[in-house]
Amino acid sequence: MKHTLSRIRQVFLDMDGTIYCGKKLFPTTIPFLEFLKSRGIGWTFLSNNSSYGAGEYAARLESFGIRSRPEEFYISTDYAIDFLKREHPGIRRIFPVGMPCLVEAFETAGFEIDRKTPQAVMIGFDRRLTYGKLCRAAWFLRQGVPGFATHPDACCPTDRPTCLVDCGAVTACLEYATGRTLQILGKPDAGMLREAAARRGVSVGECLMVGDRISTDIALGVNAGAMTCHIAGPETDPVRVEGIHPDLTVADLGELRKIWIQTMEEME
């Protein structure tokens, strides 16, 4: 095995489909977090879902009985902000297509929301998307304004009988309508894990990326050079990516915990 669990100091956990699905917390989640805490291993909740902010995620986890702090989350919105500041420092005015939490995050970071002369269009997971907002974004893109998307997911996991059309599908719609290509951020962009690891003061070689999607979660870890664990549950996204293979594949966090404990016992 290229990586070993004995080196891990920080675990990055996908949320939707990994620790919960919809309003259902997986029974293996809390015991796994308690295990990490007992071993002095840190964790960060890493999500592509830009339709919620850290405060909203913390409230959701609180409803499951998990207390968390804002710094325990790193969302695709956070990475989009870090990316623009690092790679495009001249962009300060954006036209957002996203939920109020995305708008608030960019404003808090010092960006101006501009619906007339933006320097960039930022597409997120917008559960309040309107046709007018979509058309306005398309118009700016056709005028040559650069476009970015917080993440590539076409659909968001849910335990409800519906398909939650996500940021990637809206991005594809805009690209088809305008003939322009947007820069897609979030998982599996290696920069997202590297930025998140830097915030926690660890190297990517000391990180474990855990998630249910090969195309985003596992590809992120592989691209960044971290150890990876694929949660291959019944709701797992079947999409595979050539050349992307997880270091571990388990049914749930409970199985990962057992493997980790066994590894530690063998080293003693």
Disulfide bonds with the S-S distance in Angstrom:
none
